[in-house]
Amino acid sequence: MIFFYLLIAVMPFVRHALWNETMVGGITLNKYLGFVCLFVALAHYATARTAPRFFHTVQARLYVAFGVVTMISFVVAGPSVEVEASPVGNWMSLLLLFFVTSLLVDSLDRLRYALLSLVGGVAFASLHSLREWAGS
């Protein structure tokens, strides 16, 4: 679960030298952290006593439908670009994050810790951007 909190905390860093610009085998460290979170979520799903309710709300169904329609639209009528730089890669990441979050955040305590890590990540990213602004 700590990997999920770390992933949420580093997501606000758009141009960070460690998380988004360090490439290992052509993949950024942020994506490796996402893969680790996906495996943790699948392990959590295998040991869960109740089945997750991914599509219990209308908002969840519309979000996934919008993502799938966007990806299909780009594949059918969009320009040919690399998958990682295309909206298909972005939407695949967002949909996987949706399912990982739905699997891992299953209690109020985990929701609170996820929100605290998100607030901490945004605050630290704000300090990082202020430091970049002051340096230029």
The first five atom37 places (N, CA, C, CB, O) and aatype in JSON, in Angstrom:
{
  "aatype": [12, 9, 13, 13, 18, 10, 10, 9, 0, 19, 12, 14, 13, 19, 1, 8, 0, 10, 17, 2, 6, 16, 12, 19, 7, 7, 9, 16, 10, 2, 11, 18, 10, 7, 13, 19, 4, 10, 13, 19, 0, 10, 0, 8, 18, 0, 16, 0, 1, 16, 0, 14, 1, 13, 13, 8, 16, 19, 5, 0, 1, 10, 18, 19, 0, 13, 7, 19, 19, 16, 12, 9, 15, 13, 19, 19, 0, 7, 14, 15, 19, 6, 19, 6, 0, 15, 14, 19, 7, 2, 17, 12, 15, 10, 10, 10, 10, 13, 13, 19, 16, 15, 10, 10, 19, 3, 15, 10, 3, 1, 10, 1, 18, 0, 10, 10, 15, 10, 19, 7, 7, 19, 0, 13, 0, 15, 10, 8, 15, 10, 1, 6, 17, 0, 7, 15],
  "atom_mask": [
    [1, 1, 1, 1, 1],
    [1, 1, 1, 1, 1],
    [1, 1, 1, 1, 1],
    [1, 1, 1, 1, 1],
    [1, 1, 1, 1, 1],
    [1, 1, 1, 1, 1],
    [1, 1, 1, 1, 1],
    [1, 1, 1, 1, 1],
    [1, 1, 1, 1, 1],
    [1, 1, 1, 1, 1],
    [1, 1, 1, 1, 1],
    [1, 1, 1, 1, 1],
    [1, 1, 1, 1, 1],
    [1, 1, 1, 1, 1],
    [1, 1, 1, 1, 1],
    [1, 1, 1, 1, 1],
    [1, 1, 1, 1, 1],
    [1, 1, 1, 1, 1],
    [1, 1, 1, 1, 1],
    [1, 1, 1, 1, 1],
    [1, 1, 1, 1, 1],
    [1, 1, 1, 1, 1],
    [1, 1, 1, 1, 1],
    [1, 1, 1, 1, 1],
    [1, 1, 1, 0, 1],
    [1, 1, 1, 0, 1],
    [1, 1, 1, 1, 1],
    [1, 1, 1, 1, 1],
    [1, 1, 1, 1, 1],
    [1, 1, 1, 1, 1],
    [1, 1, 1, 1, 1],
    [1, 1, 1, 1, 1],
    [1, 1, 1, 1, 1],
    [1, 1, 1, 0, 1],
    [1, 1, 1, 1, 1],
    [1, 1, 1, 1, 1],
    [1, 1, 1, 1, 1],
    [1, 1, 1, 1, 1],
    [1, 1, 1, 1, 1],
    [1, 1, 1, 1, 1],
    [1, 1, 1, 1, 1],
    [1, 1, 1, 1, 1],
    [1, 1, 1, 1, 1],
    [1, 1, 1, 1, 1],
    [1, 1, 1, 1, 1],
    [1, 1, 1, 1, 1],
    [1, 1, 1, 1, 1],
    [1, 1, 1, 1, 1],
    [1, 1, 1, 1, 1],
    [1, 1, 1, 1, 1],
    [1, 1, 1, 1, 1],
    [1, 1, 1, 1, 1],
    [1, 1, 1, 1, 1],
    [1, 1, 1, 1, 1],
    [1, 1, 1, 1, 1],
    [1, 1, 1, 1, 1],
    [1, 1, 1, 1, 1],
    [1, 1, 1, 1, 1],
    [1, 1, 1, 1, 1],
    [1, 1, 1, 1, 1],
    [1, 1, 1, 1, 1],
    [1, 1, 1, 1, 1],
    [1, 1, 1, 1, 1],
    [1, 1, 1, 1, 1],
    [1, 1, 1, 1, 1],
    [1, 1, 1, 1, 1],
    [1, 1, 1, 0, 1],
    [1, 1, 1, 1, 1],
    [1, 1, 1, 1, 1],
    [1, 1, 1, 1, 1],
    [1, 1, 1, 1, 1],
    [1, 1, 1, 1, 1],
    [1, 1, 1, 1, 1],
    [1, 1, 1, 1, 1],
    [1, 1, 1, 1, 1],
    [1, 1, 1, 1, 1],
    [1, 1, 1, 1, 1],
    [1, 1, 1, 0, 1],
    [1, 1, 1, 1, 1],
    [1, 1, 1, 1, 1],
    [1, 1, 1, 1, 1],
    [1, 1, 1, 1, 1],
    [1, 1, 1, 1, 1],
    [1, 1, 1, 1, 1],
    [1, 1, 1, 1, 1],
    [1, 1, 1, 1, 1],
    [1, 1, 1, 1, 1],
    [1, 1, 1, 1, 1],
    [1, 1, 1, 0, 1],
    [1, 1, 1, 1, 1],
    [1, 1, 1, 1, 1],
    [1, 1, 1, 1, 1],
    [1, 1, 1, 1, 1],
    [1, 1, 1, 1, 1],
    [1, 1, 1, 1, 1],
    [1, 1, 1, 1, 1],
    [1, 1, 1, 1, 1],
    [1, 1, 1, 1, 1],
    [1, 1, 1, 1, 1],
    [1, 1, 1, 1, 1],
    [1, 1, 1, 1, 1],
    [1, 1, 1, 1, 1],
    [1, 1, 1, 1, 1],
    [1, 1, 1, 1, 1],
    [1, 1, 1, 1, 1],
    [1, 1, 1, 1, 1],
    [1, 1, 1, 1, 1],
    [1, 1, 1, 1, 1],
    [1, 1, 1, 1, 1],
    [1, 1, 1, 1, 1],
    [1, 1, 1, 1, 1],
    [1, 1, 1, 1, 1],
    [1, 1, 1, 1, 1],
    [1, 1, 1, 1, 1],
    [1, 1, 1, 1, 1],
    [1, 1, 1, 1, 1],
    [1, 1, 1, 1, 1],
    [1, 1, 1, 1, 1],
    [1, 1, 1, 1, 1],
    [1, 1, 1, 0, 1],
    [1, 1, 1, 0, 1],
    [1, 1, 1, 1, 1],
    [1, 1, 1, 1, 1],
    [1, 1, 1, 1, 1],
    [1, 1, 1, 1, 1],
    [1, 1, 1, 1, 1],
    [1, 1, 1, 1, 1],
    [1, 1, 1, 1, 1],
    [1, 1, 1, 1, 1],
    [1, 1, 1, 1, 1],
    [1, 1, 1, 1, 1],
    [1, 1, 1, 1, 1],
    [1, 1, 1, 1, 1],
    [1, 1, 1, 1, 1],
    [1, 1, 1, 0, 1],
    [1, 1, 1, 1, 1]
  ],
  "atom_positions": [
    [[0.82, -1.2, 0.0], [0.0, 0.0, 0.0], [0.86, 1.25, 0.0], [-0.93, 0.0, 1.2], [0.45, 2.3, -0.5]],
    [[2.06, 1.14, 0.56], [2.94, 2.31, 0.59], [3.33, 2.73, -0.82], [4.2, 2.01, 1.42], [3.55, 3.91, -1.08]],
    [[3.42, 1.77, -1.74], [3.75, 2.1, -3.12], [2.63, 2.92, -3.76], [4.0, 0.82, -3.94], [2.89, 3.82, -4.57]],
    [[1.4, 2.62, -3.41], [0.26, 3.38, -3.94], [0.28, 4.8, -3.42], [-1.06, 2.7, -3.57], [0.04, 5.75, -4.17]],
    [[0.56, 4.97, -2.13], [0.64, 6.32, -1.57], [1.79, 7.1, -2.2], [0.81, 6.26, -0.05], [1.67, 8.3, -2.45]],
    [[2.9, 6.42, -2.44], [4.03, 7.08, -3.1], [3.68, 7.47, -4.53], [5.25, 6.17, -3.1], [4.05, 8.55, -4.99]],
    [[2.96, 6.6, -5.24], [2.53, 6.92, -6.6], [1.63, 8.15, -6.62], [1.79, 5.74, -7.23], [1.79, 9.03, -7.47]],
    [[0.71, 8.23, -5.69], [-0.18, 9.39, -5.62], [0.61, 10.65, -5.28], [-1.29, 9.15, -4.58], [0.33, 11.73, -5.8]],
    [[1.6, 10.5, -4.4], [2.37, 11.67, -3.99], [3.27, 12.21, -5.1], [3.21, 11.33, -2.78], [3.52, 13.41, -5.14]],
    [[3.75, 11.34, -6.0], [4.66, 11.83, -7.06], [3.93, 12.17, -8.35], [5.72, 10.78, -7.34], [4.55, 12.66, -9.29]],
    [[2.64, 11.92, -8.43], [1.91, 12.24, -9.66], [1.89, 13.73, -10.01], [0.49, 11.76, -9.53], [1.91, 14.05, -11.2]],
    [[1.87, 14.66, -9.05], [1.86, 16.08, -9.44], [3.16, 16.57, -10.07], [1.56, 16.92, -8.24], [3.17, 17.65, -10.66]],
    [[4.25, 15.81, -9.95], [5.53, 16.25, -10.53], [5.52, 15.98, -12.02], [6.72, 15.52, -9.85], [5.7, 14.85, -12.46]],
    [[5.33, 17.03, -12.8], [5.25, 16.87, -14.25], [6.64, 16.81, -14.86], [4.46, 18.02, -14.88], [6.89, 15.98, -15.74]],
    [[7.54, 17.66, -14.41], [8.89, 17.7, -14.97], [9.93, 17.49, -13.89], [9.15, 19.03, -15.68], [10.85, 18.3, -13.74]],
    [[9.81, 16.44, -13.14], [10.77, 16.17, -12.08], [11.9, 15.31, -12.64], [10.08, 15.47, -10.88], [11.66, 14.37, -13.4]],
    [[13.13, 15.64, -12.26], [14.29, 14.96, -12.83], [14.35, 13.48, -12.43], [15.57, 15.65, -12.38], [14.81, 12.66, -13.22]],
    [[13.89, 13.14, -11.25], [13.96, 11.74, -10.82], [12.79, 10.91, -11.34], [14.0, 11.67, -9.3], [13.0, 9.85, -11.92]],
    [[11.57, 11.38, -11.14], [10.41, 10.55, -11.42], [10.01, 10.52, -12.89], [9.26, 11.01, -10.6], [9.62, 9.46, -13.38]],
    [[10.09, 11.62, -13.59], [9.58, 11.65, -14.96], [10.66, 11.72, -16.03], [8.68, 12.81, -15.12], [10.36, 11.52, -17.21]],
    [[11.89, 11.99, -15.66], [12.92, 12.11, -16.68], [13.99, 11.02, -16.58], [13.57, 13.45, -16.58], [14.8, 10.89, -17.49]],
    [[14.0, 10.24, -15.5], [14.93, 9.13, -15.38], [14.35, 7.92, -16.08], [15.25, 8.81, -13.89], [13.28, 7.43, -15.71]],
    [[15.05, 7.45, -17.1], [14.56, 6.32, -17.88], [15.41, 5.09, -17.57], [14.58, 6.64, -19.41], [16.64, 5.15, -17.63]],
    [[14.75, 4.0, -17.25], [15.42, 2.72, -17.06], [14.79, 1.75, -18.04], [15.3, 2.21, -15.57], [13.64, 1.35, -17.87]],
    [[15.54, 1.39, -19.05], [14.99, 0.51, -20.08], [13.92, 1.18, -20.92], [0.0, 0.0, 0.0], [13.04, 0.5, -21.45]],
    [[13.98, 2.49, -21.06], [13.01, 3.22, -21.86], [11.72, 3.55, -21.14], [0.0, 0.0, 0.0], [10.8, 4.11, -21.74]],
    [[11.63, 3.22, -19.86], [10.41, 3.47, -19.08], [10.79, 4.33, -17.88], [9.72, 2.12, -18.63], [11.82, 4.1, -17.25]],
    [[9.95, 5.31, -17.56], [10.24, 6.19, -16.43], [9.99, 5.48, -15.1], [9.39, 7.47, -16.52], [9.27, 4.48, -15.05]],
    [[10.58, 6.01, -14.05], [10.4, 5.43, -12.72], [8.95, 5.53, -12.26], [11.31, 6.11, -11.72], [8.47, 4.69, -11.5]],
    [[8.26, 6.56, -12.71], [6.85, 6.72, -12.36], [6.01, 5.56, -12.9], [6.32, 8.06, -12.89], [5.1, 5.07, -12.23]],
    [[6.32, 5.13, -14.11], [5.59, 4.01, -14.7], [5.94, 2.69, -14.01], [5.88, 3.91, -16.2], [5.08, 1.83, -13.84]],
    [[7.21, 2.53, -13.62], [7.57, 1.34, -12.86], [6.81, 1.29, -11.54], [9.08, 1.3, -12.6], [6.35, 0.23, -11.12]],
    [[6.68, 2.43, -10.9], [5.92, 2.49, -9.66], [4.45, 2.14, -9.9], [6.03, 3.89, -9.02], [3.82, 1.49, -9.07]],
    [[3.92, 2.57, -11.04], [2.55, 2.19, -11.4], [2.4, 0.7, -11.62], [0.0, 0.0, 0.0], [1.39, 0.11, -11.23]],
    [[3.4, 0.06, -12.25], [3.37, -1.39, -12.43], [3.4, -2.12, -11.1], [4.54, -1.85, -13.3], [2.68, -3.1, -10.91]],
    [[4.22, -1.64, -10.17], [4.29, -2.24, -8.84], [2.92, -2.12, -8.16], [5.4, -1.57, -7.99], [2.46, -3.06, -7.52]],
    [[2.29, -0.95, -8.29], [0.97, -0.74, -7.69], [-0.07, -1.66, -8.32], [0.53, 0.72, -7.83], [-0.97, -2.15, -7.64]],
    [[0.05, -1.89, -9.61], [-0.88, -2.79, -10.29], [-0.73, -4.21, -9.75], [-0.65, -2.78, -11.81], [-1.73, -4.89, -9.51]],
    [[0.5, -4.67, -9.56], [0.7, -6.01, -9.01], [0.23, -6.1, -7.56], [2.18, -6.4, -9.11], [-0.31, -7.13, -7.15]],
    [[0.43, -5.04, -6.78], [-0.06, -5.02, -5.4], [-1.58, -5.07, -5.39], [0.45, -3.76, -4.66], [-2.18, -5.76, -4.56]],
    [[-2.22, -4.35, -6.3], [-3.68, -4.35, -6.37], [-4.21, -5.72, -6.77], [-4.17, -3.29, -7.35], [-5.22, -6.18, -6.24]],
    [[-3.54, -6.38, -7.71], [-3.97, -7.72, -8.11], [-3.79, -8.72, -6.98], [-3.2, -8.18, -9.35], [-4.62, -9.62, -6.8]],
    [[-2.71, -8.59, -6.22], [-2.52, -9.46, -5.06], [-3.58, -9.19, -4.0], [-1.12, -9.27, -4.47], [-4.08, -10.11, -3.36]],
    [[-3.92, -7.93, -3.81], [-4.97, -7.56, -2.85], [-6.32, -8.12, -3.31], [-5.06, -6.03, -2.69], [-7.12, -8.57, -2.49]],
    [[-6.56, -8.08, -4.61], [-7.81, -8.62, -5.16], [-7.9, -10.12, -4.96], [-7.92, -8.28, -6.66], [-8.97, -10.66, -4.69]],
    [[-6.77, -10.81, -5.09], [-6.76, -12.26, -4.92], [-7.07, -12.66, -3.49], [-5.41, -12.83, -5.34], [-7.62, -13.74, -3.25]],
    [[-6.72, -11.82, -2.53], [-6.97, -12.16, -1.13], [-8.21, -11.48, -0.56], [-5.77, -11.77, -0.3], [-8.54, -11.7, 0.61]],
    [[-8.9, -10.67, -1.34], [-10.08, -9.96, -0.84], [-11.24, -10.94, -0.63], [-10.51, -8.83, -1.82], [-11.39, -11.92, -1.36]],
    [[-12.02, -10.64, 0.37], [-13.17, -11.51, 0.68], [-14.4, -11.13, -0.12], [-13.48, -11.45, 2.15], [-15.26, -11.98, -0.38]],
    [[-14.49, -9.88, -0.51], [-15.63, -9.43, -1.31], [-15.14, -8.93, -2.66], [-16.41, -8.32, -0.57], [-14.02, -8.44, -2.79]],
    [[-15.98, -9.06, -3.63], [-15.63, -8.6, -4.98], [-15.75, -7.07, -5.03], [-16.56, -9.26, -6.05], [-16.67, -6.49, -4.47]],
    [[-14.81, -6.42, -5.71], [-14.9, -4.95, -5.82], [-16.07, -4.55, -6.71], [-13.58, -4.36, -6.36], [-16.44, -5.27, -7.64]],
    [[-16.62, -3.4, -6.42], [-17.75, -2.9, -7.21], [-17.25, -1.72, -8.05], [-18.95, -2.47, -6.29], [-17.45, -0.56, -7.7]],
    [[-16.6, -2.06, -9.15], [-16.03, -1.02, -10.02], [-17.1, -0.12, -10.61], [-15.22, -1.67, -11.13], [-16.93, 1.1, -10.65]],
    [[-18.18, -0.7, -11.05], [-19.19, 0.05, -11.81], [-20.47, 0.24, -11.01], [-19.51, -0.68, -13.12], [-21.57, 0.23, -11.56]],
    [[-20.31, 0.41, -9.71], [-21.48, 0.58, -8.85], [-22.15, 1.94, -9.06], [-21.08, 0.43, -7.39], [-23.37, 2.04, -8.95]],
    [[-21.39, 2.96, -9.36], [-21.96, 4.29, -9.55], [-22.04, 4.64, -11.03], [-21.13, 5.35, -8.8], [-21.32, 4.08, -11.85]],
    [[-22.92, 5.55, -11.33], [-23.07, 6.02, -12.71], [-21.81, 6.75, -13.17], [-24.31, 6.94, -12.84], [-21.4, 6.64, -14.32]],
    [[-21.19, 7.49, -12.26], [-19.99, 8.24, -12.61], [-18.85, 7.31, -13.03], [-19.55, 9.11, -11.43], [-18.11, 7.62, -13.96]],
    [[-18.7, 6.19, -12.36], [-17.65, 5.24, -12.71], [-17.91, 4.64, -14.09], [-17.56, 4.12, -11.65], [-16.99, 4.5, -14.89]],
    [[-19.15, 4.28, -14.36], [-19.49, 3.72, -15.68], [-19.26, 4.75, -16.78], [-20.96, 3.25, -15.72], [-18.71, 4.41, -17.83]],
    [[-19.66, 6.0, -16.55], [-19.45, 7.04, -17.56], [-17.97, 7.35, -17.77], [-20.19, 8.31, -17.16], [-17.54, 7.6, -18.89]],
    [[-17.19, 7.33, -16.69], [-15.75, 7.59, -16.8], [-15.07, 6.53, -17.66], [-15.1, 7.62, -15.4], [-14.29, 6.86, -18.56]],
    [[-15.36, 5.27, -17.39], [-14.75, 4.19, -18.17], [-15.26, 4.22, -19.61], [-15.05, 2.82, -17.52], [-14.48, 4.02, -20.54]],
    [[-16.54, 4.48, -19.8], [-17.07, 4.56, -21.16], [-16.43, 5.71, -21.93], [-18.6, 4.72, -21.13], [-16.09, 5.55, -23.11]],
    [[-16.28, 6.86, -21.29], [-15.63, 7.99, -21.95], [-14.19, 7.66, -22.34], [-15.66, 9.21, -21.05], [-13.75, 8.01, -23.43]],
    [[-13.47, 6.99, -21.44], [-12.09, 6.6, -21.75], [-12.01, 5.63, -22.92], [0.0, 0.0, 0.0], [-11.15, 5.77, -23.78]],
    [[-12.9, 4.66, -22.94], [-12.89, 3.67, -24.03], [-13.27, 4.33, -25.35], [-13.85, 2.5, -23.72], [-12.65, 4.06, -26.38]],
    [[-14.28, 5.2, -25.35], [-14.68, 5.9, -26.57], [-13.56, 6.81, -27.06], [-15.96, 6.72, -26.33], [-13.32, 6.9, -28.26]],
    [[-12.87, 7.48, -26.15], [-11.76, 8.35, -26.53], [-10.64, 7.54, -27.18], [-11.22, 9.1, -25.32], [-10.09, 7.97, -28.19]],
    [[-10.31, 6.4, -26.61], [-9.24, 5.58, -27.19], [-9.63, 5.03, -28.56], [-8.89, 4.42, -26.25], [-8.82, 5.03, -29.48]],
    [[-10.87, 4.58, -28.69], [-11.32, 4.06, -29.98], [-11.34, 5.17, -31.02], [-12.72, 3.43, -29.86], [-10.93, 4.96, -32.16]],
    [[-11.8, 6.34, -30.64], [-11.83, 7.47, -31.57], [-10.44, 7.84, -32.04], [-12.49, 8.67, -30.91], [-10.24, 8.13, -33.22]],
    [[-9.46, 7.85, -31.14], [-8.11, 8.21, -31.53], [-7.49, 7.14, -32.43], [-7.23, 8.43, -30.3], [-6.78, 7.47, -33.38]],
    [[-7.76, 5.88, -32.13], [-7.21, 4.81, -32.97], [-7.81, 4.84, -34.37], [-7.46, 3.44, -32.32], [-7.1, 4.61, -35.35]],
    [[-9.11, 5.12, -34.47], [-9.78, 5.12, -35.76], [-9.44, 6.36, -36.58], [-11.29, 5.02, -35.57], [-9.14, 6.25, -37.76]],
    [[-9.49, 7.55, -35.96], [-9.38, 8.78, -36.75], [-8.19, 9.67, -36.37], [-10.63, 9.57, -36.6], [-8.03, 10.74, -36.95]],
    [[-7.38, 9.26, -35.43], [-6.29, 10.12, -34.99], [-5.03, 9.92, -35.82], [0.0, 0.0, 0.0], [-4.93, 8.96, -36.59]],
    [[-4.08, 10.82, -35.66], [-2.81, 10.68, -36.39], [-1.99, 9.53, -35.8], [-1.99, 12.0, -36.34], [-2.21, 9.11, -34.67]],
    [[-1.06, 9.05, -36.57], [-0.23, 7.94, -36.09], [0.95, 8.5, -35.3], [0.26, 7.05, -37.27], [1.85, 9.13, -35.87]],
    [[0.94, 8.27, -34.01], [2.01, 8.67, -33.11], [2.33, 7.48, -32.22], [1.62, 9.94, -32.26], [1.62, 6.48, -32.22]],
    [[3.43, 7.6, -31.47], [3.78, 6.53, -30.54], [2.71, 6.38, -29.47], [5.15, 6.81, -29.89], [2.06, 7.35, -29.08]],
    [[2.53, 5.17, -29.02], [1.47, 4.89, -28.05], [1.71, 5.64, -26.74], [1.37, 3.39, -27.77], [0.76, 6.12, -26.12]],
    [[2.97, 5.76, -26.32], [3.25, 6.4, -25.05], [2.92, 7.89, -25.07], [4.7, 6.21, -24.68], [2.53, 8.44, -24.04]],
    [[3.06, 8.54, -26.22], [2.79, 9.97, -26.32], [1.37, 10.27, -26.78], [3.77, 10.62, -27.27], [0.99, 11.43, -26.9]],
    [[0.59, 9.25, -27.05], [-0.75, 9.46, -27.58], [-1.79, 9.47, -26.46], [-1.09, 8.37, -28.61], [-1.5, 9.07, -25.33]],
    [[-2.98, 9.93, -26.76], [-4.07, 9.87, -25.76], [-4.42, 8.43, -25.37], [-5.31, 10.56, -26.3], [-4.98, 8.21, -24.3]],
    [[-4.11, 7.47, -26.21], [-4.39, 6.08, -25.87], [-3.53, 5.66, -24.67], [-4.11, 5.14, -27.08], [-4.04, 5.03, -23.73]],
    [[-2.26, 6.01, -24.69], [-1.39, 5.69, -23.55], [-1.81, 6.41, -22.29], [0.0, 0.0, 0.0], [-1.77, 5.84, -21.2]],
    [[-2.21, 7.68, -22.43], [-2.68, 8.43, -21.26], [-3.94, 7.82, -20.68], [-2.93, 9.9, -21.62], [-4.05, 7.65, -19.46]],
    [[-4.89, 7.49, -21.53], [-6.14, 6.92, -21.03], [-5.96, 5.52, -20.47], [-7.17, 6.89, -22.14], [-6.64, 5.14, -19.52]],
    [[-5.04, 4.74, -21.05], [-4.77, 3.42, -20.46], [-4.21, 3.59, -19.04], [-3.77, 2.62, -21.35], [-4.59, 2.85, -18.13]],
    [[-3.32, 4.56, -18.86], [-2.77, 4.82, -17.53], [-3.86, 5.26, -16.56], [-1.68, 5.87, -17.6], [-3.91, 4.8, -15.42]],
    [[-4.74, 6.15, -17.03], [-5.81, 6.64, -16.15], [-6.82, 5.56, -15.8], [-6.53, 7.8, -16.81], [-7.29, 5.49, -14.67]],
    [[-7.14, 4.7, -16.77], [-8.08, 3.62, -16.48], [-7.47, 2.58, -15.55], [-8.54, 2.95, -17.78], [-8.15, 2.05, -14.68]],
    [[-6.18, 2.28, -15.74], [-5.52, 1.37, -14.8], [-5.46, 1.98, -13.41], [-4.11, 1.02, -15.3], [-5.63, 1.27, -12.41]],
    [[-5.21, 3.28, -13.32], [-5.21, 3.95, -12.03], [-6.6, 3.89, -11.38], [-4.75, 5.4, -12.18], [-6.7, 3.74, -10.16]],
    [[-7.64, 4.02, -12.17], [-9.0, 3.9, -11.65], [-9.23, 2.53, -11.03], [-10.03, 4.15, -12.77], [-9.76, 2.43, -9.93]],
    [[-8.82, 1.47, -11.74], [-9.04, 0.12, -11.22], [-8.14, -0.17, -10.02], [-8.8, -0.9, -12.31], [-8.57, -0.83, -9.07]],
    [[-6.9, 0.31, -10.05], [-6.0, 0.11, -8.91], [-6.54, 0.84, -7.68], [-4.57, 0.61, -9.24], [-6.54, 0.29, -6.58]],
    [[-7.01, 2.06, -7.88], [-7.58, 2.82, -6.76], [-8.83, 2.14, -6.23], [-7.9, 4.26, -7.19], [-9.04, 2.08, -5.02]],
    [[-9.67, 1.64, -7.12], [-10.9, 0.96, -6.68], [-10.58, -0.31, -5.89], [-11.77, 0.61, -7.89], [-11.32, -0.67, -4.98]],
    [[-9.49, -0.98, -6.25], [-9.12, -2.19, -5.53], [-8.46, -1.9, -4.19], [-8.21, -3.03, -6.38], [-8.72, -2.59, -3.2]],
    [[-7.6, -0.9, -4.14], [-6.8, -0.67, -2.94], [-7.46, 0.22, -1.91], [-5.49, -0.08, -3.33], [-7.26, 0.02, -0.71]],
    [[-8.23, 1.19, -2.34], [-8.86, 2.11, -1.37], [-10.24, 1.55, -1.04], [-8.96, 3.6, -1.95], [-11.24, 1.85, -1.69]],
    [[-10.25, 0.71, -0.01], [-11.49, 0.02, 0.34], [-11.96, 0.3, 1.77], [-11.32, -1.46, 0.15], [-12.85, -0.38, 2.28]],
    [[-11.36, 1.3, 2.41], [-11.8, 1.69, 3.75], [-11.62, 3.19, 3.91], [-11.02, 0.9, 4.85], [-10.94, 3.84, 3.12]],
    [[-12.24, 3.72, 4.94], [-12.11, 5.16, 5.18], [-10.7, 5.55, 5.58], [-13.09, 5.6, 6.26], [-10.23, 6.63, 5.23]],
    [[-10.01, 4.68, 6.31], [-8.62, 4.99, 6.68], [-7.73, 5.05, 5.45], [-8.08, 3.93, 7.66], [-6.89, 5.95, 5.33]],
    [[-7.89, 4.11, 4.52], [-7.09, 4.14, 3.3], [-7.44, 5.34, 2.44], [-7.28, 2.85, 2.5], [-6.56, 5.91, 1.79]],
    [[-8.69, 5.73, 2.42], [-9.07, 6.93, 1.69], [-8.42, 8.17, 2.31], [-10.61, 7.09, 1.66], [-7.93, 9.05, 1.6]],
    [[-8.42, 8.23, 3.62], [-7.8, 9.37, 4.3], [-6.31, 9.43, 4.01], [-8.04, 9.29, 5.81], [-5.78, 10.5, 3.72]],
    [[-5.62, 8.29, 4.08], [-4.18, 8.27, 3.8], [-3.89, 8.61, 2.34], [-3.59, 6.91, 4.14], [-2.9, 9.27, 2.04]],
    [[-4.75, 8.16, 1.43], [-4.57, 8.49, 0.01], [-4.73, 9.99, -0.22], [-5.57, 7.71, -0.86], [-3.96, 10.6, -0.96]],
    [[-5.73, 10.58, 0.42], [-5.93, 12.02, 0.26], [-4.81, 12.82, 0.92], [-7.28, 12.43, 0.86], [-4.39, 13.85, 0.39]],
    [[-4.31, 12.35, 2.06], [-3.18, 13.03, 2.7], [-1.92, 12.95, 1.84], [-2.92, 12.42, 4.07], [-1.17, 13.92, 1.76]],
    [[-1.69, 11.81, 1.21], [-0.52, 11.71, 0.34], [-0.69, 12.57, -0.91], [-0.27, 10.25, -0.06], [0.28, 13.1, -1.43]],
    [[-1.91, 12.7, -1.39], [-2.17, 13.58, -2.53], [-1.92, 15.04, -2.16], [-3.62, 13.39, -3.03], [-1.28, 15.77, -2.92]],
    [[-2.41, 15.46, -1.01], [-2.19, 16.84, -0.57], [-0.71, 17.1, -0.34], [-2.99, 17.13, 0.72], [-0.19, 18.15, -0.73]],
    [[-0.02, 16.15, 0.27], [1.42, 16.3, 0.48], [2.18, 16.37, -0.83], [0.0, 0.0, 0.0], [3.12, 17.16, -0.95]],
    [[1.8, 15.56, -1.82], [2.46, 15.59, -3.11], [2.24, 16.9, -3.84], [0.0, 0.0, 0.0], [3.16, 17.44, -4.45]],
    [[1.03, 17.43, -3.78], [0.74, 18.72, -4.42], [1.49, 19.84, -3.73], [-0.76, 19.0, -4.41], [2.01, 20.75, -4.39]],
    [[1.56, 19.8, -2.4], [2.29, 20.83, -1.66], [3.78, 20.78, -2.0], [2.09, 20.67, -0.15], [4.4, 21.82, -2.21]],
    [[4.35, 19.59, -2.05], [5.76, 19.47, -2.37], [6.03, 19.87, -3.82], [6.25, 18.05, -2.11], [7.06, 20.48, -4.11]],
    [[5.13, 19.52, -4.73], [5.29, 19.93, -6.13], [5.18, 21.45, -6.26], [4.23, 19.25, -7.03], [5.87, 22.05, -7.09]],
    [[4.34, 22.07, -5.46], [4.25, 23.53, -5.48], [5.54, 24.16, -5.02], [3.09, 24.01, -4.61], [6.01, 25.14, -5.61]],
    [[6.13, 23.62, -3.97], [7.42, 24.12, -3.52], [8.5, 23.91, -4.59], [7.84, 23.44, -2.21], [9.37, 24.76, -4.78]],
    [[8.43, 22.79, -5.27], [9.4, 22.5, -6.34], [9.24, 23.5, -7.49], [9.22, 21.06, -6.87], [10.24, 23.98, -8.03]],
    [[8.01, 23.81, -7.85], [7.81, 24.77, -8.95], [8.2, 26.18, -8.52], [6.33, 24.75, -9.41], [8.71, 26.95, -9.34]],
    [[7.98, 26.54, -7.27], [8.44, 27.85, -6.78], [9.97, 27.95, -6.8], [7.91, 28.1, -5.35], [10.53, 29.0, -7.1]],
    [[10.62, 26.85, -6.48], [12.08, 26.83, -6.53], [12.58, 26.99, -7.96], [12.63, 25.54, -5.92], [13.56, 27.69, -8.21]],
    [[11.9, 26.33, -8.92], [12.28, 26.49, -10.33], [12.04, 27.93, -10.79], [11.48, 25.5, -11.22], [12.84, 28.49, -11.54]],
    [[10.93, 28.53, -10.36], [10.62, 29.89, -10.75], [11.63, 30.87, -10.19], [9.21, 30.27, -10.29], [12.06, 31.79, -10.88]],
    [[12.03, 30.66, -8.93], [13.0, 31.56, -8.31], [14.39, 31.4, -8.95], [13.09, 31.29, -6.79], [15.17, 32.35, -8.99]],
    [[14.69, 30.2, -9.45], [15.97, 29.97, -10.07], [16.1, 30.56, -11.45], [0.0, 0.0, 0.0], [17.21, 30.81, -11.91]],
    [[14.98, 30.79, -12.12], [15.04, 31.37, -13.47], [14.8, 32.83, -13.35], [14.01, 30.73, -14.43], [14.81, 33.54, -14.35]]
  ]
}
